Amino acid sequence: MLKPCRRRPAPATVAGMRRAGRVIANDSLLLLTALIWGVAFVAQRVGMENVGPFTYNAVRFALGSLALVPLILARRRPDPVGRDGAHPAPGISPLRAGLIAGVVLVFGASLQQAGLVSTSAGKAGFITGLYVVLVPLSGLLWRQRAGWSAWAGAALCLVGLFLLSVTSSFTLERGDLLVLTGSLFWTAHVQVVGWLSPRTDPLRLAAVQFAVCSLASAGAALLWEGPRLPSIMNAAVPILYGGLLSVGIAYTLQVVAQKHAPPAHAAILLSLETVFAALGGGLLLGERLGARGSAGCALMFAGMVVSQVPLLLRQARAVRRSGAPRAVTGTRGSA
């Protein structure tokens, strides 16, 4: 008796399974990146027990810059063709691009780190995450129209920020204010890097901007903090985490994943760093947000997701038309 032959999957089915597997793998890498970045807020907070914010950033970003050197050497030369196969825009040297991005990065990282002296890791994570909403709104400066989702997300985040940070006397806590100001520079940093990346080699750009941030932070530390080697050694574990894992490894994971990651998936998954920051602060540092603070965090995260609705809709239409996800170009990849 002849045994029935098993039908092979149709080519379209196989291709669809491969695409689904690639999306799952990329999303997993982005989720791991968000986890590393979220827990980094805990490391940054712990590091403040032994060193000042400028000293921490000086060593952290130096390690991050050095961590990218092997990747740069392995590539040997920049890829002259963009992700989509097109030639990039007119070039800018990585040194010049890194100097521009590094100046913006210095302000964002310094304000965030200084704010962590007097605020919790969880609150700092959610307030920093406001850049997800602020980036679409910042397009107004270039006369780009902000859609309903950007305004709705901003409104949710504003109410959430009020619940999270505004005290009973209607004042904003100092640490929260510093981190909030820093989020404006993170927003500018996303815009600057988004403009520079197609015009230069992204790995070299990252290495130079991290080096610029390290040198500027070291100068500020020498002026105002008087760093001492024993104190730096006592903070070695959180500094190593912030430099090698948060800056070096997480950035590399992001670059690898975003080659094929759908933009909506990437934006939402990376914004989960805010949730991981709150969880890490609660589990590792015993921080408690309370009912009011937790409600504020929930509203802020909802605002971040709502602001990405147009990306979700565009991605769904693109998948229906071509069956292939687009690459991502505009997310934070520096901290």
N, C-alpha and C positions, 0 to 999 in steps of 0.2 A: 504494500500500500504506500502510495507516494505521500510524503509529508508536505503540508502546505508551505509554500515559501513565504517568508516574512517580507513585507513590503518595506522598502527603504524609504526614509523620510524624503519628501519632496525637497528639491534644492531651496525653495523659498522658505520652507520650514527650518531647514538647517541654518540658513543665513539669519533667520529671525532668532533662533536659539543662540547663535554666536553673538548677535548684537545685544540680546538680553544679558548674556553672560558678561560681555564687556561693560555694559552699563552697571551691572551689579558690582563688578570688580572696581570700576572707577568710583562708584558711590561709596564703596567700602573704604577706599583710600582717603576720600574726602572726609568721611566720618571719623577715621583715625586721625586725620589732620585736625579736625575740630576738637577731638578729645585732647590731643597734645596741646593745642592752643588754650583750651579751657583750663586745664590743670596748670598751665604756665602762670595763670594769675595767682594760683596758690604759691608756686615757687617764687614769684616776684614779691609776694607779701612776706613770705618767710625770709627771703634774702634781706629785707629791710631791717631785720633784727640785728644784723651785724655790720652792714655797710649802708652808705647813703645811696639815693636813687641814681645819681650820676655815676658813681663808682660801679654800681651794679650794671648799668647800661654799657659802660665803657668796656668791661670785661665780657659781658654777654654778647654784644654785637661784634667784638673782635673774634670771639670763638665762632660766631655765625659766619662771618666773612671767611675765616680760615677753613671752615667746614665745606665751603663751596669750591675751594681751590682744586681738590682732586677731580671734581666733576668738570670743571673748566678745562683742566689739563687732559682729561679723558676725551673730551670733545675735540680738542686740538684747535679747532677753528669754528667760528660761528656758522650756523646754517644760513646760506643766503636765500633760502626759499621759505616762505611763511608756512603756517600750519595748513592753510587751504591750498597750497601749491602755488600761490601768487608771490611775486617778488615784493619785498617789504617797501614801505615808504622811504623817501630820501633819508640816508643814514645820519645818525648822530653818534659820535664816539662814546663808548661805554664810560670813559672817564668823565666826560662832560655830563652825560645823562645821569650817572651815579651821583655827581656833585649836586645836581638839581634835586633829584629825588631824596638824597641824603639830608639836605637842609630841611625839607619838610618832615622827614622821618624823625629828625632830632627833636623837633617840637612835639610831635605826637607821642613819641616814646618817653620823653622827659616829663611831660605833663601827666601821662598815665602813671609812670613810676612814682612821681611825687605824690599823686593822689592816693596811691595805695598805702602810703604811710598812715593815713587817717581814715580809710574806708575799707570795706570788706572786699574779698576777692570776688564774691558773687555779684555785689553791686557794681564793681568796676567792670566785670565782664559784660553785664547787660548795658551799662551806659556806653561802653566802648562800641558795643554792637549796634549802636544807633547809626553808624556809618552806612549800614545796609539800607536804611531809609533815607539818609541824608544825601547819598550819592545821586539817586534820581532827582531829588529836589535841587541839587547844586547845578543841574543842567540849566536852570533858569538864568544863571549868570551868563550863559552863552545863547540866551533866547531860545532854549529848547523847552518845549511844552511838557509840563509834568501832568501825567494822567491822573484819573480819579484814584487809582490804587496807591499812588505816591502820597496824595493828600490824606487818604483814609489811613494809610499806615502811619503817617506822621502824627495824625490826631490820636491814634491808639497809643503810640509811643509817648506822646506828650502827657496824656493822662497817666500812663504807667510810670513815667518818670516822676510825676507829682506824687504818686502814692509811694514810690520807692525812696525818694530822696528829700522831698520837702518836709521840713519839720513842722511841729504844731504851731510854731511862731511864724510860719510862712517864710522861712529862710532855707537856702540850699546849703547843705553841709560843705565845708571847705574841700574835703577830699573828693566829694562827688562833683563839685564845681570844676576842680582841676581836671578830673577824668573827662567830664563833659566838654570842656574846652579842648582837651586832647582829641576827642572824637571828631571835632571839626577839622583838625589837621590830618587825622586818618582819612577823612572824606577827601580832603585835598590830595592826599598821597595816592589814593586809589585813582583819582582823575589823572594825576601827573604820570604815574606808572602806566596807566592805560594808554596814554598818549605816547610815552617814550618806548614802550616795549616793542611795537612793530618797527621802530626805527633804529633799534640797536640789538645787541645780543642780550637776552634777558638774564642769563646766569651772570655774565660780567656786570651788568647793571646792578643786580642784587648784591654781588660781592663788594662793588665800589660803594654803594649806598650804605651798606652795613659798616664798612670801614670808615666812611665819613662820619656816621653817627657815633662810632666808637671813639674816634679822635676828638670830636667836639665834646662828647660826654667826659672824656678823660681830662680835657682842658678845664671844664667846669668843675670837675671833682677836685682837681689840684687847687683851684681858686677858692672853693667854698667848703670842701669836705675834708681835705687832708687824708686821703686814703692810706691805710696801713696794710701791709702784707698779711699779718696775722688775722686781721678782720676779714680780709678777702678769703683766706683759707678756711675760716670758720663758716663762710657762706658758700663754700665750694660746690656743694650738692645743688642748691637752687640755682646757682650761676651756671653750672654745667647743664642743668636741665633747660634753662632759658636759652643758652647759647647753642648747644648742640642739637637738642631735640626740637625746641620750639622754633628756632630760627633756621638751623641747618637742615635737619631731617624733614620737618613738617613742610618747609618750603619746597623741598625736592619732591615730596609726595604730592603736593598740590600741583606742581608743574607736570608731573607724570600723569596724574589723574585727569587734569583739565584738557589734555590733548583731544579726548573724545567725550568728555562728560557733558551731558545736557546742561545748559546754563541755569535753568530753574533748579535742577537737582543740586548743582554746586552751590548756588547762592543760599538755598535753604539749609543744606547740610553744614556748610561752613558757619552759618549763623548759630548752629547748635553749640558752638563754643561758649555761648552765653549760658546755656543750660549746664554744660559740663563745669563751667567756672563756679556756678552756684552749688552744684553737687559736690565738687571738690572742696569748696570752702566749708560746706557743712560736714562732710565726712572726715576731712583731714585736719581742719582747724576749729571745728565745733561752732562755726558761724551759724546764726539763726536770723532769717529775714523777717519772721513774724507773718501774721495773716495779711497785714497791709502791704508789706514789702513783697510777699509772694504774689499777691494780686497784681501789683505793679509789674513784676517780672513777666507774669502771664500775658498782660496786655501789651507789653513791649515786644515780646516774642511774636504775639499775634500780629502786631503791626509790621514786623520784619517779614513775616510770611505773606501778609496781604500786599505789601509793596512789590512782591515778586509775581503776582498773579499774571500781569502781561507776559512775562517770560514763560510761565507755564502754558499759556494759551498759544503763544508763538511757537513754542517747542512742539506742542501737540499737532499744530498745523504742519510744521516742518517734517515731523515724523510721518504723518499721513501722506505727504507729497513725495518724500524721497526715501523714507525708511531709515535715515541716518541722522544721529544727533549732531548738533553743531558744537564747536569748541567754545570754551568760555574765555572771556578776556578781561573781566573787570571785578576781581575780588581781592581782598586784602591778602598779601603774601609776604608780610614783613615782620610779624610779631608772633 
